[in-house]
Amino acid sequence: MIKKKIIAAISVLCMAGTVCASVGNAANTEPVQSELTAKTTASRDRIYCIASVSKMYSALAVMQLVDEGKIELDAPVTKYLPDFKMNDERYKDITVRMLMNHTSGISMGLSTNHYLYDDVDSFVHDNTLDIVSGQRFKAAPGEYACYNNMGFELMEHIVENVSGMSYTDYVRNNIASKIGADHTGTAWSLYTGDMGNTKVSLYRGSLPIEYPYEMASGTGGIYATAPDVANFGSAFFTGNDVLLSDDAKTQMSTRWNDDTKYESYGLGWDFVEQVKYEKESIKVMGKGGDVPYMHSYLLVAPDEQISAAVLTAGNDSSSQYAGLMAFALMDVVLEERGKAVSDLTPPEPKITDTIPDNYKKYEGLYFIGGLYNNGICRITFDDTTMYKEDLGTDNSSPEIYRYTEDGGFVKVNDSGKMTSDREIVYFEEKDGGIYIRTDMFTVYPGLGICRGLGNASDSMYTGEKMKENPISESVQQSWDELSQTFFVKYNEKWTSQDYESPFYRVVTDEKFPGYILAKNSAGARAEKLTDEDHAVFFTSIPSSANRDLFDLEITRQTYADGTSADSLDLSDGTRCRSVDSLPMFTADITEISLHSSEAVWYRIGKDMSGKSIVAERPDNSAVFVYKKFRELLYSTHIKDANNTIDLPPDGYIAFMGETGDSVKIFK
């Protein structure tokens, strides 16, 4: 009966993936699997990158060492990583626990060269401590929880230092082998064939791509099958001591903070409380993850002894949908056991006709992140309505909110009606700042066929009021001029997936003087200008809306092509050059010299627009072509890519490889 219901649920979603629920414990499981097919055929033996669900493996590894008395959770990180340091002496206050529950205050996320096509490289591992050493804090250690990848990379190093073995060997010897997870390991294990080679097929659109490897093993680089991940989840069942003591599991499933206004992180877990389960006295923990093209979700009910894992593939999917499926699996099994759980539908807020006068003080500029698209907006009020106007974009119509009896503002459509998707914002004053907290209730049309697939709810701090940043006219003018051009990333390895979307730009707007938006395909971050060459992060939103912050610096660089031009340098190690500085790719170019540390970029000249070339290149090299508006048109990481390359009008072409090699061009 369980399997039949799960198959019905799967048919609702159109994505390639594998799902698995394990019922029981690691020594005695009752697996429930099913498969779905779209552009690829996936099976229970297909291997996926499980993305940030990998954090549960590094968290478990640390807790094993806690069980053995080799690590103390509340000891400083420096006890286990003597070479760890940062620019601020408060780094000495960071504990192992803070790395695990995202409260370390470290600002940055992952650095360069962490996601590579058909390649493994130790750059991320070897440079983690150097890269983090130059970072500023975004908050005092322990102040609030904010999702942070770098903390789990540091945990990978802690595991290695304390255990005396590589992280890959530790996962194999102390986790995978103990639960019979033969198809679980790191990118290094999969690349060498040590865990088999039944990798899931991946596509960009309809084109098959090379298999990518995540180099940040501790934060996102575990590879596994869905049954292996579900079986791993069963190691957290109450009474199962195959991998961890019950005390260790209890500590991992304990919320970092008792205030329900904040996210309910545990040690590694994204959440350790879910209201719809808590009301039925059922404990459920969960962790999701995304890398480009692969997505994952793991749910565990430790007392009910249920573990559900969903792994999907596709560049048009996300862990959000994998999570919906995982919750459906969980609910089906619970219902079969006579513990039906119903979705929570929040009461409809009551709109009032008048906004109190004291809300006028909340008017102004805000940085918004998290549940919204990241950006800067202006908030204003009239007697009955709040208006949210996105700035630095082409959006012309403000979003409209009406005041509710409980002091919030609910989003309405142009007709003034609330929609089935409900978004309510609240203003809060704390620690000298003004913040926005958002409750979001989302309905997924067509997914209500299966219990648990119909809706989702979130609540977190999502915005912060910005203060005036008076700067000189010359500083503002300098950044206004810079906003007229785009920049391209140039310092990734030739196998890096980041070259699929390498364009950055700086956005200024007369409506937010003294600030910029730094944008790329991943989103936008607000930066505060300090002088003609520097902009810094400034936000203090006490939630994961404040993740992955960086400072900017404009430097002058001489590039491999001999030109000198501005470089947009991010504090996470990203380097970008102005597209205006790129040489033209013209008909007289017959050979391109390659450089290991720098991509060779060109704009496509008029004499080559609309024409074709043949690129004869060495094995360790890549070619990327982009349209005029910076969309990827061609990549040699597409399997069996045509060696004849069409050049779009006013587009871009980039060559990457290793120093000493070259690409020969034939017309």
Secondary structure, 3 states (H helix, E strand, C coil): CHHHHHHHHHCCCCCEEEEEEEEEECCEEEEEEEEEECCCECCCCCEEECHHHHHHHHHHHHHHHHHCCCCCCCCEHHHCCCCCCCCCHHHHHCEHHHHHCCCCCECCCCCCCCEEECCCCCHHHHHHHHHHHCCCECCCCCCCCCCCCHHHHHHHHHHHHHHCCCHHHHHHHHHHHHHCCCCCEEHHHHHCCCCCCCECCCEECCEEECCEEECCHHHHCEEECHHHHHHHHHCCCCCCCCCCCHHHHHHHCCCCCCCCCCCCCCCCCCECCCHHHHCCCCCCEEEEEEECCEEEEEEEECCCCEEEEEEEECCCCCHHHHHHHHHHHHHHHHHHCCCCCCCCCCCCCCECCCCCHHHHHHCEEEEECCCCCCEEEEEEECCCEEEEEEECCCCCCCEEEEEECCCCEEEECCCCCECCCEEEEEEEEECCEEEEEEEEEEECCCCCCCCCCCEEEEEEEEEEECCCCCCCHHHHHHHHHHCCCEEEECCCCCCEHHHHCCEEEEECCCCCCCEEEEEECCEEEEEEEEECCEEECCCCCCCHHHCCCCCEEEEEEECCCCCEEEEEEECCCCEEEEHHHCCEECCCCCEEECECCECEEEEECCCCCCCEEEEECCCCCEEEEECCCCCEEEECCECCCCCEEECCCCCEEEEECCCCCEEEEEC
